Amino acid sequence: MSLRAAARVLGAPLRSVAQPCAATASRAYSAAAQAALSVLDGELDAIRTAGTWKGERVITSQQGPHISVDGSRGDILNFCANNYLGLSSHPEVVKAGIDALQKYGAGLSSVRFICGTQSIHKNLEEKLAQFHEREDCILYASCFDANAGLFEVLLGPDDAVLSDELNHASIIDGIRLCRAKRFRYKHMDLNDLEEKLKESQSSRLRLVVTDGVFSMDGDVAPLQGICDLAEQYGALVFIDECHATGFLGPRGRGTDELLGVMNRVHIVNSTLGKALGGAAGGYTVGPKALIELLRQRSRPYLFSNSLPPPVVGCATRAVELLLASNEIAQSMAAKTMRFRNNMTQAGFTISGTAHPICPVMLGDARLASLMADDMLKLGVYVIGFSFPVVPKGKARIRVQISAAHTDEDIDRAVDAFIQTGRKHGVIS
């Protein structure tokens, strides 16, 4: 029998079974499953009714300040990516990813401690530790994983964690996994933090946990005051630097450099998926003993596949570019202030301080969604943020400035906001 004939014989019964199964799959639910689906449909309907439905637009080009969007015509300005330095499509970063793919393969098919560690992983960890001026570094699949893997290893039932109430969801989830006593202090409120430090004085270890930059509002944590209090009461300090690494501070080292406390912050978690190439991956930098303990016990590290070589290659080149020059990081400040000042003069309320995250505060979720849709029609890609991403009544369009944006790009975005804001009665 020929191979083709054998394939026909073997394939026939499979097709005859598969086709009826596919056709009847939607009718195969049990009564319990149908009841559950009814509950889910109700939840989805409620989201749509509230105007907080989060659709996904499809980008048909590479990430960058100018993109192509499925269903839209012409060049679209992108003002809502975390691509702060424009490195996700930088020629040298892309080439480094291609070179790593060709030399090291698509992936490791393994976790790090089995057979998933390559020389490029160790090299990137060394460069990140150098960049942050810390003793050692450990890579994760994402910063969400880095936050999920830290606290349960470091803190036990005799310890305490003191967390800003607006910390990122990954920090909140990571803290939930640990057995330490939990104290939540009011957002950036040093007086409340001090009260919580007094309450927790009986603990063995105490860790103050904060975002360096709070991504929904673009405000910067008061790290000088936090470090003062931590030293006064014998606590450690942790910061999540996802929205600061690469571009805040004179050399782009982050919030701790910006505020002059690099030698007073003990642990830093950050990401490779934003300014450092924009692909994926996260990491922890800090004392060597901590990093070694994380390699032994951190569950997201032990039970997740290694970062793919192309991702490592791209991130390594991005870090090398920043180690070699601070020119890209320094270009951010003027562009950020150009957008903030022009929008404020037009009558919009912009949250935060001098950070490239520039939330245009609108309040109403439906309004934020409608304005974002109208902005896309004018060739500017932005997204409305609403509950549960931000608190109810605090809906906004979060604009993010990139070093790759030109002054003309920024002015075009402001003009689109003015036109759309007048249409919806946000400004006169």
Residue pairs with C-beta under 8 A, 6 or more apart in sequence:
1 9
29 37
47 53
50 365
50 387
51 364
51 365
51 366
51 369
51 386
52 365
52 369
52 386
52 387
52 388
53 369
57 69
57 70
57 71
57 376
57 381
58 69
58 70
58 71
59 67
59 68
59 69
59 70
60 68
60 69
60 70
61 67
61 68
62 88
62 89
63 78
63 81
63 83
63 88
63 89
63 278
64 78
64 83
64 86
64 88
64 89
64 404
65 77
65 78
65 83
65 86
65 402
65 404
65 405
65 406
65 409
66 75
66 76
66 77
66 78
66 409
67 76
67 78
67 381
68 75
68 76
69 76
69 376
69 381
72 376
72 377
72 379
74 379
75 379
76 376
76 379
76 380
76 381
77 379
77 380
77 381
77 405
77 409
77 412
77 413
78 381
78 402
79 380
79 381
79 382
79 399
79 400
79 401
79 405
79 413
80 381
80 382
80 383
80 398
80 399
80 400
81 88
81 278
81 400
81 402
82 242
82 243
82 273
82 274
82 275
82 278
82 400
83 89
83 274
83 275
83 278
83 402
83 404
84 246
84 247
84 274
84 275
84 332
84 356
84 400
84 401
84 402
84 403
85 246
85 247
85 275
85 318
85 322
85 328
85 329
85 332
85 402
85 403
85 404
86 328
86 402
86 403
86 404
87 93
87 275
87 276
87 277
87 278
87 318
87 321
87 328
88 277
88 278
88 279
90 317
90 318
90 321
92 317
92 321
93 277
93 314
93 317
93 318
93 321
94 314
95 317
96 313
96 314
96 316
96 317
97 279
97 310
97 311
97 313
97 314
97 317
98 310
98 313
99 313
100 120
100 309
100 310
100 312
100 313
100 314
101 309
101 310
101 313
103 309
104 118
104 120
104 309
104 312
104 313
105 309
106 308
106 309
106 310
107 305
107 306
107 308
107 309
108 115
108 116
108 118
108 305
108 306
108 308
108 309
109 116
109 305
110 116
110 305
110 306
111 301
111 302
111 303
111 304
111 305
111 306
112 121
112 295
112 301
112 302
112 306
113 295
113 302
116 305
116 306
117 306
118 306
118 309
118 312
120 309
120 312
120 313
120 316
121 139
121 306
121 307
121 312
123 316
124 139
124 312
124 315
124 316
124 319
125 136
125 137
125 138
125 139
125 283
126 137
127 316
127 319
127 320
127 323
128 137
128 283
128 285
128 319
129 135
129 136
129 137
129 285
130 323
131 253
131 319
131 322
131 323
132 253
132 254
132 262
132 268
132 270
132 285
133 253
133 262
134 268
134 285
134 286
134 287
135 285
135 286
135 287
135 288
135 291
136 285
136 286
136 287
136 288
136 290
136 291
136 292
137 283
137 284
137 285
137 291
138 146
138 283
138 284
138 291
138 294
138 295
138 298
138 301
139 281
139 282
139 283
139 306
139 307
139 312
140 146
140 149
140 281
140 282
140 283
140 284
140 300
140 301
140 304
141 280
141 281
141 282
141 300
141 304
141 305
141 307
142 271
142 273
142 280
142 281
142 282
143 170
143 240
143 242
143 269
143 270
143 271
143 273
143 282
143 283
144 170
144 173
144 282
145 282
145 300
145 301
145 304
146 269
146 270
146 282
146 283
146 284
146 300
147 168
147 170
147 171
147 173
147 174
147 240
147 269
147 282
148 170
148 173
148 174
148 177
148 299
148 300
149 174
149 284
149 294
149 298
149 299
149 300
149 301
150 174
150 238
150 267
150 269
150 284
150 294
150 298
151 161
151 174
151 175
151 177
151 178
151 180
151 207
151 209
152 174
152 177
152 178
152 179
152 299
153 293
153 294
153 297
153 298
154 178
154 205
154 207
154 290
154 293
155 161
155 178
155 179
155 180
155 205
155 207
156 178
156 179
156 180
156 204
157 179
157 180
157 181
158 203
158 204
158 205
159 180
159 181
159 203
159 204
159 205
159 206
159 207
160 180
160 181
160 182
160 183
160 200
160 203
160 205
160 206
160 207
161 175
161 178
161 180
161 181
161 182
161 183
161 206
161 207
161 209
162 183
162 184
162 185
162 193
162 196
162 197
162 200
162 206
162 207
162 208
162 209
162 235
163 171
163 172
163 175
163 182
163 183
163 184
163 185
163 209
163 210
164 184
164 185
164 187
164 188
164 209
164 210
164 211
164 214
164 221
165 184
165 185
165 186
165 187
166 187
166 211
166 214
166 216
166 217
167 209
167 210
167 211
167 214
167 240
168 211
168 215
168 240
168 242
170 240
171 209
171 211
171 240
175 182
175 209
180 203
180 207
181 200
181 203
183 196
183 199
183 200
184 196
185 192
185 193
185 195
185 196
186 192
187 214
188 219
188 221
188 222
190 222
190 225
190 226
190 229
193 208
193 226
193 229
194 229
194 233
197 206
197 208
197 229
197 230
197 232
197 233
197 235
198 233
200 206
201 233
205 236
206 233
206 234
206 235
206 236
207 235
207 236
207 237
207 238
207 267
208 226
208 229
208 230
208 235
208 236
208 237
208 238
209 238
209 240
210 221
210 223
210 226
210 237
210 238
210 239
210 240
211 221
211 239
211 240
211 242
211 243
212 220
212 221
212 223
212 239
212 240
212 241
212 243
212 244
212 248
212 254
212 255
212 256
213 219
213 220
213 221
213 241
213 242
213 243
213 244
213 248
213 255
213 355
213 357
214 220
214 221
214 243
215 242
215 243
215 357
216 359
216 385
216 389
216 390
216 396
216 398
217 351
217 352
217 357
217 359
218 351
218 352
218 353
218 355
218 356
218 357
218 358
218 359
219 351
219 352
219 353
219 355
220 248
220 255
220 258
220 259
220 353
220 355
221 239
221 255
223 237
223 239
223 255
223 256
223 259
223 261
223 264
223 265
224 259
224 260
224 261
226 237
227 237
227 261
227 264
227 265
229 235
230 236
230 237
230 264
231 264
236 266
236 267
237 264
237 265
237 266
237 267
238 265
238 266
238 267
238 268
238 269
239 254
239 255
239 256
239 265
239 267
239 268
239 269
240 269
240 270
241 254
241 255
241 256
241 268
241 269
241 270
242 269
242 270
242 271
242 274
242 282
243 274
243 355
243 357
244 254
244 255
244 258
244 270
245 252
245 253
245 254
245 270
245 271
245 274
245 275
245 276
246 252
246 254
246 274
246 275
246 276
246 318
246 322
246 329
247 275
247 328
247 329
247 332
247 356
247 403
248 254
248 255
248 257
248 258
248 329
248 355
249 255
249 256
249 257
249 258
249 329
250 257
250 258
250 326
250 329
250 330
251 257
251 322
251 326
251 329
252 275
252 322
252 326
252 328
252 329
253 262
254 268
254 270
256 262
256 264
256 265
256 268
266 286
266 287
267 284
267 285
267 286
267 287
267 290
268 284
268 285
268 286
269 282
269 283
269 284
270 282
270 283
270 285
271 281
271 282
271 283
272 279
272 280
272 281
272 282
272 283
272 311
272 315
272 318
273 279
273 280
273 281
273 282
275 318
276 315
276 318
276 319
276 322
277 311
277 314
277 315
277 317
277 318
279 310
279 311
279 314
279 315
280 307
280 311
281 307
281 311
281 312
281 315
284 290
284 291
284 294
285 291
294 301
295 301
321 328
322 328
322 329
328 403
329 403
331 403
332 356
332 401
332 403
333 354
335 356
335 401
335 402
335 403
335 405
335 407
335 410
336 354
336 355
336 356
336 358
336 401
337 354
338 407
338 410
338 411
339 358
339 399
339 401
339 410
339 413
339 414
340 350
340 354
340 358
342 410
342 411
342 414
343 350
343 358
343 360
343 414
343 417
344 350
346 414
346 417
346 418
346 421
346 427
347 421
347 426
347 427
347 428
348 360
348 361
348 417
348 421
348 426
348 427
349 360
349 361
350 358
350 359
350 360
350 361
351 358
351 359
351 361
351 396
352 358
352 359
356 400
356 401
356 402
357 398
357 399
357 400
358 398
358 399
358 400
358 401
359 385
359 396
359 397
359 398
359 399
360 396
360 397
360 398
360 399
360 417
361 394
361 396
362 368
362 371
362 384
362 395
362 396
362 397
362 426
363 393
363 394
363 395
364 395
365 384
365 386
365 387
365 395
367 384
367 395
367 424
367 426
368 384
368 385
368 386
368 395
368 396
368 397
369 384
369 386
370 384
370 424
371 384
371 397
371 420
371 421
371 424
371 426
372 382
372 383
372 384
372 397
374 420
374 423
374 424
375 381
375 382
375 397
375 416
375 417
375 420
376 382
378 416
378 419
378 420
379 412
379 416
380 412
380 413
380 416
380 417
382 397
382 398
382 399
383 397
383 398
384 395
384 396
384 397
385 395
385 396
385 397
385 398
386 395
387 395
390 396
399 413
401 410
418 427
420 426
421 427
422 428
